[in-house]
Amino acid sequence: MTVTMFKWSLDRYHEALVKGSIREDDRIELLRGDLVVMSPEREPHAYYTSKVSDYLRELLGTQVKVREGHPITLPNNSEPEPDIAIVQPLGKEYLNHHPYPENIFWIIEFSNTSLEKDLGLKKSIYAEAKIQEYWVANLKGSELKVFRNLSNDNYTEELTLTTGTISPLPFPKILIEVQQLIFS
């Protein structure tokens, strides 16, 4: 017996949201056409997301919009909800659509129980969508993984940091303290 899986398109997914077939509080995200249940957000995860978002807002000011846990729309039938997306400050344009890849400076995920998904499926989805930079804060391992420099839908540079500073590619003069992201 062959099992055939139903793949969701972005349009079908949005229709289901509008009709209420899928509720916005169902804690699912669309990844490559599959509805994937998101891990429950525990206290450390919520704390770090909020704390780091505030830190980035202080550093980057009005040149960006720091979004916490909101969808981004990607061309590979994906609409993930990254913990933090640093995007262009397009104001009311986001009433019409979530940020597209060309609106995204970089993405940060905090991993407590989702490390395998964040370093596997999500990393490849973000690379395919041409997200230029992707950071994963491993809360259990107290390290920051940085993925950047795309080639053939793959990140060619991977850094593992526990101390020091890092500058995101779109903001080379901004120094972000690694300890502010992993709090080891």
C-alpha positions as CSV (number, residue, x, y, z in Angstrom):
1,M,0.0,0.0,0.0
2,T,1.3,3.4,-1.0
3,V,0.7,6.3,1.3
4,T,0.1,9.6,-0.4
5,M,0.6,12.8,1.6
6,F,-1.3,15.9,1.0
7,K,1.0,18.9,0.4
8,W,-0.3,22.4,1.2
9,S,0.3,25.4,-1.0
10,L,0.7,28.8,0.5
11,D,-2.7,29.8,-1.0
12,R,-4.5,26.8,0.4
13,Y,-2.9,27.3,3.8
14,H,-4.0,31.0,3.8
15,E,-7.5,30.0,2.8
16,A,-7.7,27.5,5.7
17,L,-6.6,30.3,8.1
18,V,-9.2,32.7,6.7
19,K,-12.0,30.1,6.9
20,G,-10.9,29.1,10.5
21,S,-10.1,25.5,9.5
22,I,-6.7,26.2,10.9
23,R,-6.6,28.6,13.9
24,E,-3.8,31.0,14.3
25,D,-3.3,29.8,17.8
26,D,-2.9,26.1,16.7
27,R,0.9,26.5,17.0
28,I,1.7,25.0,13.6
29,E,3.8,26.2,10.8
30,L,3.9,25.4,7.1
31,L,7.3,23.9,6.1
32,R,7.7,22.7,2.5
33,G,4.0,22.1,2.2
34,D,3.7,20.2,5.5
35,L,1.9,21.3,8.6
36,V,4.4,20.9,11.4
37,V,3.5,21.2,15.1
38,M,5.7,23.7,16.9
39,S,7.2,22.8,20.2
40,P,5.5,24.3,23.2
41,E,7.1,27.6,24.2
42,R,8.6,27.1,27.6
43,E,9.7,29.9,29.9
44,P,13.4,30.0,29.0
45,H,12.6,30.1,25.3
46,A,10.1,33.0,25.8
47,Y,12.5,34.8,28.1
48,Y,15.5,34.7,25.6
49,T,13.3,35.7,22.6
50,S,12.0,38.7,24.4
51,K,15.4,39.7,26.0
52,V,17.3,39.4,22.7
53,S,14.7,41.2,20.7
54,D,14.9,44.2,23.1
55,Y,18.7,44.1,22.9
56,L,18.6,44.1,19.1
57,R,16.1,47.0,19.1
58,E,18.5,49.0,21.2
59,L,21.4,48.3,18.9
60,L,19.7,48.6,15.5
61,G,17.1,51.3,16.2
62,T,14.7,52.3,13.5
63,Q,16.8,50.8,10.6
64,V,15.1,47.5,11.2
65,K,11.9,45.9,12.5
66,V,12.5,43.1,15.0
67,R,9.6,40.6,14.8
68,E,9.1,38.0,17.5
69,G,7.4,34.7,16.6
70,H,5.5,36.0,13.6
71,P,5.2,34.3,10.2
72,I,7.5,35.0,7.2
73,T,6.4,33.9,3.7
74,L,8.9,31.9,1.7
75,P,8.5,30.6,-1.9
76,N,9.1,26.9,-1.1
77,N,5.5,26.6,0.3
78,S,6.8,27.5,3.7
79,E,5.5,30.0,6.3
80,P,7.6,29.4,9.3
81,E,7.4,31.5,12.5
82,P,11.0,32.2,13.5
83,D,11.7,33.2,17.0
84,I,13.2,36.5,15.8
85,A,13.2,37.9,12.2
86,I,15.1,41.1,11.7
87,V,13.4,42.7,8.7
88,Q,13.1,45.9,6.7
89,P,10.9,48.4,8.5
90,L,8.1,48.6,5.8
91,G,5.4,49.7,8.2
92,K,1.9,49.2,6.9
93,E,3.0,47.1,4.0
94,Y,3.0,44.2,6.5
95,L,-0.7,44.6,6.7
96,N,-0.8,43.1,3.2
97,H,1.8,40.3,3.5
98,H,4.3,38.8,5.9
99,P,8.0,39.6,5.2
100,Y,9.3,37.9,2.0
101,P,12.9,36.7,1.7
102,E,14.0,40.0,0.1
103,N,12.6,41.9,3.2
104,I,14.6,39.8,5.7
105,F,18.1,40.8,7.0
106,W,18.5,37.7,9.2
107,I,16.7,35.1,11.3
108,I,17.4,33.9,14.8
109,E,16.0,30.7,16.4
110,F,16.4,29.7,20.0
111,S,16.8,25.9,20.5
112,N,16.0,24.2,23.7
113,T,14.1,21.2,22.4
114,S,14.1,21.9,18.7
115,L,17.8,21.9,17.8
116,E,17.5,19.0,15.3
117,K,14.7,20.8,13.4
118,D,16.5,24.2,13.5
119,L,19.8,22.8,12.3
120,G,18.2,20.5,9.7
121,L,14.9,21.3,8.1
122,K,14.7,25.0,9.0
123,K,18.3,25.7,8.0
124,S,17.7,24.1,4.6
125,I,14.4,25.9,4.1
126,Y,15.9,29.3,4.9
127,A,18.9,28.6,2.6
128,E,16.6,27.6,-0.3
129,A,14.6,30.8,0.2
130,K,17.9,32.8,0.0
131,I,17.8,34.1,3.6
132,Q,21.3,35.5,3.7
133,E,22.0,34.8,7.4
134,Y,20.6,32.4,10.0
135,W,21.6,32.1,13.6
136,V,20.7,29.3,16.0
137,A,21.2,30.0,19.8
138,N,21.6,26.5,21.3
139,L,20.3,27.2,24.9
140,K,21.4,23.8,26.2
141,G,24.9,23.9,24.7
142,S,25.4,27.6,25.4
143,E,26.7,28.3,21.8
144,L,25.6,30.4,18.9
145,K,25.7,28.8,15.4
146,V,25.9,31.3,12.6
147,F,25.2,30.3,9.0
148,R,25.9,32.6,6.1
149,N,27.3,33.0,2.6
150,L,24.9,31.2,0.3
151,S,25.9,29.1,-2.7
152,N,23.6,26.7,-4.5
153,D,21.0,27.0,-1.8
154,N,23.4,26.0,1.0
155,Y,25.2,28.1,3.6
156,T,29.0,27.8,3.0
157,E,30.1,29.4,6.2
158,E,29.3,28.0,9.6
159,L,30.6,29.6,12.8
160,T,30.2,28.3,16.3
161,L,30.6,31.0,19.0
162,T,30.5,31.0,22.8
163,T,32.1,34.4,23.5
164,G,33.1,37.6,21.7
165,T,31.1,39.7,19.2
166,I,29.7,39.2,15.8
167,S,28.4,41.6,13.1
168,P,25.5,40.5,11.0
169,L,26.4,40.8,7.2
170,P,23.9,43.6,6.5
171,F,25.2,45.7,9.4
172,P,29.0,45.2,9.5
173,K,29.5,48.1,12.0
174,I,27.1,46.7,14.6
175,L,28.8,44.5,17.1
176,I,26.5,42.0,18.8
177,E,27.8,40.4,22.0
178,V,27.4,36.6,21.8
179,Q,26.8,36.4,25.5
180,Q,23.7,38.5,25.1
181,L,22.3,35.7,22.9
182,I,23.3,32.6,24.8
183,F,23.6,33.8,28.4
184,S,26.0,31.1,29.4
